[in-house]
Amino acid sequence: MVENDGTENDTVEKATLLLVDDDQDFLNALAPAMRKRGFLVSLANSAESAFELAKNDPPEFAVVDLKMSGNSGLVLVRQLASLNAGTRIVVLTGFASVTTAVEAIKLGATHYLAKPVDADEIVAAFEKQTGDDEVELASNPLPIERLEWEHIHRVLAEHDGNISATARSLNMHRRTLQRKLNKHPSSYTK
């Protein structure tokens, strides 16, 4: 699905922005907000359709959801970065973890934000050039269940989202892995 703001005749060239999320309501809310901030917006509801759009015209900016049906947002981040290393990519997720944040940055993302977010936070993330050395450090170690969840997601990213390959690598039954992946990390206490 592609949508733009229909202002091709503007004398001021707008920065191109690709919004990718399988939540259509989220896209419908975010797109107008980003248009108001001066972006020429295209929409995709899967990593696969987003990559097809980007192959023809790589965007200057992209907002990519991490967890979608089909390829994950991490796969798309790598693909977008391979098309244009200058694309500023912000990864959004409702399943924030250290592992996936690190992998997203390694693969070419500019920044990583946990949902819910608003348009101003996304624009600020696009502009971010360096890390924040004032960020609050956790005083308690993560529980073992959370560490396991993050390890599984790191191995999943190493296998480009392939569940079968990840299960083999972890020496785990595929159904067990799927059950662990479906368990929301917020159920683990911090």
C-alpha atoms as one frame of an Amber mdcrd trajectory, in Angstrom:
protein
   0.000   0.000   0.000   1.387   3.375  -0.992   0.047   6.723  -0.071   1.492
  10.180  -0.468   0.215  13.605   0.436  -0.616  14.567  -3.164   1.407  17.786
  -3.207   3.809  17.042  -6.047   3.492  20.637  -7.296   4.997  22.148  -4.137
   8.011  24.364  -4.859   9.716  23.166  -1.694  10.990  19.612  -1.973   9.851
  17.490   0.946  11.922  14.768   2.582  10.647  11.289   1.735   9.478   9.112
   4.618   8.506   5.442   4.516   6.244   4.307   7.384   6.128   0.532   7.869
   3.811  -1.172  10.342   1.241  -3.959  10.101  -1.088  -1.941  12.365  -3.164
   0.057   9.880  -4.696   2.239  12.613  -1.232   3.269  13.762  -0.219   4.134
  10.180  -3.447   6.106   9.662  -2.726   8.155  12.805   0.999   8.699  12.233
   0.938   9.548   8.512  -0.967  12.865   8.808   1.154  13.895  11.788   4.341
  13.328   9.788   2.914  15.174   6.771   2.276  18.183   9.039   5.965  18.042
   9.929   6.946  18.394   6.271   7.449  14.818   5.070   6.258  13.238   1.818
   4.851  10.019   3.264   4.607   6.512   1.783   3.013   3.635   3.684   3.646
  -0.104   3.742   2.081  -2.740   5.962   4.820  -5.372   5.665   8.593  -5.531
   5.411   8.280  -7.193   2.016   6.052  -4.497   0.484   8.211  -1.770   2.043
  11.346  -3.194   0.453   9.632  -3.326  -2.957   8.727   0.377  -2.610  12.210
   1.303  -1.430  13.970  -0.529  -4.273  12.407   1.900  -6.757  13.053   5.032
  -4.706  14.983   4.649  -1.410  13.502   6.980   1.225  15.501   9.582   3.100
  13.755   8.546   6.331  11.998   5.377   7.496  10.001   4.339  10.547   9.967
   0.546  10.838   7.991  -1.594  13.267  10.100  -4.417  14.670   7.537  -7.198
  14.898   5.386  -7.792  11.822   4.040 -10.865  10.118   6.481 -12.061   7.482
   9.965 -10.582   7.685  10.828  -8.710  10.861  11.719  -5.049  10.982  15.363
  -6.042  11.545  15.459  -7.697   8.125  13.983  -4.553   6.573  16.487  -2.295
   8.374  19.342  -4.259   6.820  17.698  -4.123   3.389  17.030  -0.373   3.560
  20.583   0.327   4.713  21.919  -1.738   1.795  19.903   0.383  -0.662  21.032
   3.690   0.830  23.358   3.905   3.821  22.182   7.495   4.338  18.574   6.571
   5.100  17.734   7.622   8.660  15.821   4.674  10.144  13.930   4.633  13.430
  12.789   1.225  14.686   9.614   1.102  16.782   8.593  -1.757  18.996   6.145
  -2.722  21.666   8.665  -5.383  22.765  11.676  -3.298  23.751  14.824  -5.212
  24.587  18.505  -4.414  24.754  19.287  -7.158  22.255  16.949  -5.982  19.543
  17.974  -2.348  20.061  21.637  -3.256  19.614  20.887  -5.395  16.557  18.790
  -2.640  14.978  21.628  -0.144  15.367  24.219  -2.632  14.060  22.061  -3.270
  11.002  21.774   0.431  10.165  19.021   1.992  12.271  19.544   5.534  13.510
  17.529   5.047  16.675  15.200   2.652  18.481  12.025   3.696  20.311   9.544
   1.749  22.428   5.858   2.238  21.628   3.805   4.224  22.319   5.531   7.154
  20.623   4.373  10.351  18.992   5.505  12.144  15.852   7.688  14.621  17.754
   9.639  11.782  19.401  10.225  10.187  15.993  11.437  13.443  14.443  13.775
  13.969  17.423  15.108  10.423  16.950  15.832  11.151  13.253  17.891  14.166
  14.298  19.858  12.320  16.975  23.529  12.088  16.029  25.062  10.711  19.222
  24.138   8.657  22.252  23.025  10.068  25.581  25.641   9.647  28.318  23.098
  10.953  30.863  20.720   8.006  30.389  19.686   6.421  33.666  21.433   3.125
  34.389  19.470   0.231  35.847  20.427  -0.603  39.411  18.996  -4.148  39.420
  20.066  -6.963  37.119  17.499  -8.345  34.700  15.694 -11.529  35.745  16.862
 -14.751  34.101  13.604 -15.021  32.104  14.212 -11.607  30.551  17.831 -12.485
  29.751  16.632 -15.674  28.061  14.076 -13.694  26.036  16.753 -11.242  24.886
  19.168 -14.068  24.000  16.477 -15.765  21.918  15.793 -12.513  20.058  19.494
 -11.962  19.397  19.803 -15.461  17.891  16.575 -14.871  15.926  18.077 -11.672
  14.472  21.260 -13.558  13.557  19.074 -15.943  11.545  17.141 -13.119   9.821
  13.905 -13.972  11.647  13.922 -17.634  10.562  12.216 -19.538  13.404  13.329
 -23.002  12.263  16.995 -22.008  11.954  16.831 -20.241  15.317  15.298 -23.293
  17.010  18.045 -25.516  15.579  20.727 -23.073  16.707  19.292 -22.967  20.227
  18.792 -26.749  20.271  15.149 -26.114  21.060  11.920 -27.531  19.669  10.294
 -25.120  17.221   6.992 -25.018  19.153   8.825 -24.279  22.405  10.627 -21.420
  20.687   7.367 -20.039  19.281   5.773 -20.176  22.728   8.719 -18.269  24.223
   8.607 -15.696  21.417   4.915 -15.071  22.030   5.459 -14.421  25.720   5.493
 -10.654  26.173   8.673  -9.432  27.928   6.702  -7.028  30.127   5.440 -10.087
  31.965   8.972 -10.407  33.343   9.613  -8.137  36.284  12.495  -5.730  35.995
